[in-house]
Amino acid sequence: MRKPQCHIHMTVDGCLTFDYRADRAAAELFAKDVGTQLRAQVTIDDHVHEDLPPLPCAELWSPE
């Protein structure tokens, strides 16, 4: 069974924006790790849709 997905919106340097979908646990770890490393603004919300690309290498942030 597939976990519920959420929307990840990331802004880097105030001008580069990226939107992905991932399960909530992976999204939260991604936001913490990548947001800190890149000094990016990362938000997570429930505005997810199938047209969003999956988070690249999401398994790196999957707690399982």
C-alpha beads as a LAMMPS data file, in Angstrom:
LAMMPS data file: protein, C-alpha beads

64 atoms
63 bonds

1 atom types
1 bond types

-500.0 500.0 xlo xhi
-500.0 500.0 ylo yhi
-500.0 500.0 zlo zhi

Masses

1 110.0

Atoms # bond

1 1 1 0.000 0.000 0.000
2 1 1 1.316 3.408 -0.995
3 1 1 1.767 6.046 1.697
4 1 1 -0.142 9.331 1.369
5 1 1 1.827 11.918 -0.556
6 1 1 2.423 15.596 0.192
7 1 1 3.706 18.561 -1.825
8 1 1 7.238 19.874 -1.274
9 1 1 8.026 23.387 -2.485
10 1 1 11.662 24.502 -2.325
11 1 1 13.096 27.931 -3.122
12 1 1 16.874 28.330 -3.428
13 1 1 18.575 31.735 -3.490
14 1 1 15.175 33.390 -3.712
15 1 1 14.773 32.574 -7.393
16 1 1 15.115 28.857 -8.159
17 1 1 11.966 26.941 -7.300
18 1 1 11.290 23.230 -7.268
19 1 1 8.096 21.278 -6.598
20 1 1 7.938 17.585 -5.802
21 1 1 5.722 14.996 -4.156
22 1 1 6.799 12.490 -1.508
23 1 1 5.472 10.762 1.567
24 1 1 5.343 13.039 4.614
25 1 1 8.220 11.397 6.532
26 1 1 10.608 11.684 3.577
27 1 1 9.458 15.254 2.924
28 1 1 10.138 16.312 6.502
29 1 1 13.623 14.777 6.536
30 1 1 14.369 16.315 3.121
31 1 1 13.231 19.742 4.337
32 1 1 15.421 19.490 7.419
33 1 1 18.559 18.180 5.692
34 1 1 18.501 19.881 2.306
35 1 1 16.917 23.059 3.582
36 1 1 19.770 23.460 6.050
37 1 1 22.549 22.464 3.646
38 1 1 21.386 24.721 0.802
39 1 1 19.890 27.417 3.039
40 1 1 16.750 26.867 1.039
41 1 1 13.206 27.656 2.065
42 1 1 11.272 24.397 2.038
43 1 1 7.545 24.145 2.690
44 1 1 5.359 21.071 2.898
45 1 1 1.622 21.097 2.304
46 1 1 -1.243 18.910 1.151
47 1 1 -1.585 20.534 -2.287
48 1 1 -0.280 17.446 -4.045
49 1 1 -1.312 16.177 -7.463
50 1 1 -0.123 13.430 -9.770
51 1 1 1.504 15.916 -12.179
52 1 1 4.179 16.761 -9.601
53 1 1 7.389 14.825 -10.113
54 1 1 8.428 12.491 -7.320
55 1 1 11.204 13.671 -5.025
56 1 1 14.476 12.502 -6.629
57 1 1 16.212 9.838 -4.547
58 1 1 13.389 9.922 -1.992
59 1 1 14.688 6.688 -0.497
60 1 1 17.604 8.700 0.960
61 1 1 15.101 10.452 3.236
62 1 1 12.859 7.495 3.875
63 1 1 13.015 6.431 7.523
64 1 1 12.283 2.800 6.613

Bonds

1 1 1 2
2 1 2 3
3 1 3 4
4 1 4 5
5 1 5 6
6 1 6 7
7 1 7 8
8 1 8 9
9 1 9 10
10 1 10 11
11 1 11 12
12 1 12 13
13 1 13 14
14 1 14 15
15 1 15 16
16 1 16 17
17 1 17 18
18 1 18 19
19 1 19 20
20 1 20 21
21 1 21 22
22 1 22 23
23 1 23 24
24 1 24 25
25 1 25 26
26 1 26 27
27 1 27 28
28 1 28 29
29 1 29 30
30 1 30 31
31 1 31 32
32 1 32 33
33 1 33 34
34 1 34 35
35 1 35 36
36 1 36 37
37 1 37 38
38 1 38 39
39 1 39 40
40 1 40 41
41 1 41 42
42 1 42 43
43 1 43 44
44 1 44 45
45 1 45 46
46 1 46 47
47 1 47 48
48 1 48 49
49 1 49 50
50 1 50 51
51 1 51 52
52 1 52 53
53 1 53 54
54 1 54 55
55 1 55 56
56 1 56 57
57 1 57 58
58 1 58 59
59 1 59 60
60 1 60 61
61 1 61 62
62 1 62 63
63 1 63 64
